[in-house]
Amino acid sequence: MPWVEVGGTDIYYQETGVGQPLVLLHGMSSCAEAWFQQFEHFRSRFRVIAYDSVNHGHSSNSPRDQDEPDRADELEGFLAALGINRPILAGNSMGANTLLRWATRHPADALALVPSGMGVAPEGQAVGPAAAMPLDRETLFLPTGDALTEGFKKEQPRMYERYLRIRSTATRLEALRHPRKWAPRTWDERSNLAAGVSSVTSPMQIIVGGLDRLVPWCERLHELVPGSRYRVIEGAPHNVYYEAAQEYNAEVDAFLTTVV
């Protein structure tokens, strides 16, 4: 269970396999361990790596009186710390936004990009800071909202409960009870993604669950990134990589065979 310090944060990460690095970026209030189905699937072909972002999982908390650290900066620092120059990056939700912001800074530096559950806001739709999840001191397991379906909860209760347990760490609970402010730079980059992503030349596979409310965002991302591939996995929710892991993994496999 290795750690590495990035920007003053003690970052926890997991890795398995050998070869080309495949770095997995989790979503808001999730964690690296949520990618366990991808670790199992891809470890025979890639060096699979996932880390807990600041204020998540087993990584450390940022100071309460400072802005939320910039996660694109964090990704840059993590890659540098591990000596990774040409990564394959796959991210869901917040992780996909981090991936896209990093890619606008490094348009050709990734071997491949796989954003899921996130894209670019449709034209005319404002982008603003996400509202903090209200959390009282009695809450120990974080609710999933629309990340997973009710059908999944009923049909695969163990997998659903596993997701609740692995992400509901003391670090994340502390951060939700004491929300940090979002740095202006973060929201400037998010608001200007439409202008930035069109310069990205790294191969990109966009994946989204058919039930995800951000389907229009993913469609626009596909329109803006020349040569990008786009796949909707019908019946899947926001956390498409978790609930529809088999379909997600197969789509990523098919894409990576064309670029690796």
Protein Blocks (a to p, Z undefined) as FASTA:
>chain_A
ZZddeehiacddddededjdddddddehiafklmmmmmmmmmmmmccdddddehiajbcc
ddfkbccddfklmmmmmmmmnopabdcdddehjlmmmmmmmmmmmmmlpfbdcdehiacd
dehiacdddddddddfkbmbdcekjmbcfklmmmmmmlmmmmmmmmmcfklmmmmmmccd
ddfklmmmmmmmmmmmmmpmbdcdddddfklmklmmmmmmmmmmghiacdddehiafklm
lmmmmmmmmmmmmmmmmmZZ
